[in-house]
Amino acid sequence: MQVKAGSVGGRAIVAVALAAALGGCAESADDDGRKAPSASPSAKGAGGAGRAAASGGTIGAAGSACELPVSFGIAKDWKAKAIDAEAELSKSSKGSDGDLTGALADAFLRQGPVTAACEIDAKPAGNIGFLRVWTGKAGDTDAGGALRAFVAAEDDVSKAKYHSFKTGGGLSAVEVEYLYTSKLLDETKKESAFAVSTPDGPVVLHLGGMDTAEHEEMRPAYDLAKQTLRLT
């Protein structure tokens, strides 16, 4: 059985089955309480691009909820969990239903050239969705190449539009906005992602959401990450 990250399995089955199969793939931790650069208030309802959410701290540095090649501010009340993808993939491959569990884990934890490293949950702030961080290996590819491969690995994507920008920390980045169509729900929704290159490899930040309305309501948290992201 093969389940791709952007397929019906990746969108519906993985969300339910993987939770039981992996039994908590990420160790929960609150943010480290440090303040990110100031931004405009309120993630909820401030859907305009560029209007960053109020910061609830930073992640990425040693000792924070997710240790990453980059650091950035996370929106107030959003909760970050680190994901040890290699450990989870190894554990799932040894399960009694190894083929199924392994396929689900791979679909959830890998997309193109990058692997899930951190999941930042919007539910405590009143939204349904996540800002996820994916990391690659040093020397794999540049930011643009990593982002295009990331999108290409997701099925049923259309109208992808790419552009370059500078993060608040001065890093060159490539961003994409696109539409994802769920065959299960017969619904199309907006998604966004951006990527940067680091000495440790490419990093992709992806914002999904239950639907386009949720995506737009969570957009200020994504914009906060763009405006504060820098190398650790």
Stockholm file with secondary structure:
# STOCKHOLM 1.0

chainA/1-232         MQVKAGSVGGRAIVAVALAAALGGCAESADDDGRKAPSASPSAKGAGGAGRAAASGGTIGAAGSACELPVSFGIAKDWKAKAIDAEAELSKSSKGSDGDLTGALADAFLRQGPVTAACEIDAKPAGNIGFLRVWTGKAGDTDAGGALRAFVAAEDDVSKAKYHSFKTGGGLSAVEVEYLYTSKLLDETKKESAFAVSTPDGPVVLHLGGMDTAEHEEMRPAYDLAKQTLRLT
#=GR chainA/1-232 SS CCCCTTSHIIIIIIIIIIHHHHSCCEEECCCCCCCCSCCCSCSTTCCSTTCCCCEEEEEBSTTSSSBCSEEEEEETTCEEEEECHHHHHHHHHTSTTHHHHHHHHHHHHEETTEEEEEEEECGGGTCSCEEEEEECCTTSCCHHHHHHHHHHTSSSEEEEEEEEEECTTSCEEEEEEEEEEETTTTEEEEEEEEEEEETTEEEEEEECCSSHHHHHHHHHHHHHHHHHCEEC
#=GC SS_cons         CCCCTTSHIIIIIIIIIIHHHHSCCEEECCCCCCCCSCCCSCSTTCCSTTCCCCEEEEEBSTTSSSBCSEEEEEETTCEEEEECHHHHHHHHHTSTTHHHHHHHHHHHHEETTEEEEEEEECGGGTCSCEEEEEECCTTSCCHHHHHHHHHHTSSSEEEEEEEEEECTTSCEEEEEEEEEEETTTTEEEEEEEEEEEETTEEEEEEECCSSHHHHHHHHHHHHHHHHHCEEC
//
